[in-house]
Every structure is written in C-alpha cells, then in structure tokens.
C-alpha cells in the first residue's frame, strides 16, 4: 500500500530531526483525505526513530465533555501523541479530558495570529445592566 504523505513526511523528519524541538502534524489535513493511517505512521516513525522529539497533535479540539473524552482517546491512545492542541471556547470541561492524562501535554488555544481573529479576540464587550 502506497503512503505518499507518510513518505513525504519521513523525508522532512529525517532532514530536520537535528534542528527541531517538536513536530506538530495538523490532523485536518489527514482527515480530509482519509489518510489517518499515514498520520499514525508519521507519529509512529517519529516516536521510534527520534524518541526524544515530542509530537504535538494539532487538532484544536473543543467540544462537550463526553465528546472531548473521545478526542483525548484519539490523540493520546490511538495516535500516541505527546501533546494536543485544544480550543477552550465551550468551557473548562472541554479541556479536562485531555489534562487528565498526567503524562501528556495540553496546549490551550488562547490567541491566534491569523488576521481575521482580531474580530473576535479584540472585541470589547460590556455587560448590559
């Protein structure tokens, strides 16, 4: 079975392993093409060939507690990521399933650099009386 995304990633990983502090594959690019097996292969390759380099699964998950629990299982048990990005917009219970993995990292999205983000992130809101 051909795995062109994994082969591309492998070449980049091998060429940069002595230069990076971590790798952060973006899950959406794999999910969009049904290439979850290549995401798993990429993470497994990093973990076996370069075990000192952490993998941050960039998925920006943020959903109700029961669904967040499934996303945590996906990130930490299925893919064996060292950390995952999460979006806390729906509340602290969207983060708790991830942070319950004491040996894993949870990177909480709090501010982004994309130009359109300012419309929400810089919004000044006053509570009505």
C-alpha positions, 0 to 999 in steps of 0.5 A, a space after each residue: 500500500 502506497 503512503 505518499 504523505 507518510 513518505 513525504 513526511 519521513 523525508 522532512 523528519 529525517 532532514 530536520 530531526 537535528 534542528 527541531 524541538 517538536 513536530 506538530 502534524 495538523 490532523 485536518 489535513 489527514 482527515 480530509 483525505 482519509 489518510 489517518 493511517 499515514 498520520 499514525 505512521 508519521 507519529 509512529 516513525 517519529 516516536 521510534 526513530 527520534 524518541 526524544 522529539 515530542 509530537 504535538 497533535 494539532 487538532 484544536 479540539 473543543 467540544 462537550 465533555 463526553 465528546 472531548 473524552 473521545 478526542 483525548 482517546 484519539 490523540 493520546 491512545 490511538 495516535 500516541 501523541 505527546 501533546 494536543 492542541 485544544 480550543 477552550 471556547 465551550 468551557 473548562 470541561 472541554 479541556 479536562 479530558 485531555 489534562 487528565 492524562 498526567 503524562 501528556 501535554 495540553 496546549 490551550 488555544 488562547 490567541 491566534 495570529 491569523 488576521 481575521 481573529 482580531 474580530 473576535 479576540 479584540 472585541 470589547 464587550 460590556 455587560 448590559 445592566 
